[in-house]
Amino acid sequence: MSRLLAAALTMAAAAALAVGAALGIVALLDATPDQPNTPLITYQNAGQER
């Protein structure tokens, strides 16, 4: 019975660790600022280089 209890506690601890890691990763991804979406070429000056 003690092995079953140890296995269940290990499984619960591993599941809690996995959920905590997933929530931490999501929190880190939400904390990073968005990159600016600036185009490299615009239509106004695309034809001026020729």
Beta strands, then each sheet from edge to edge (+ up, - down):
end
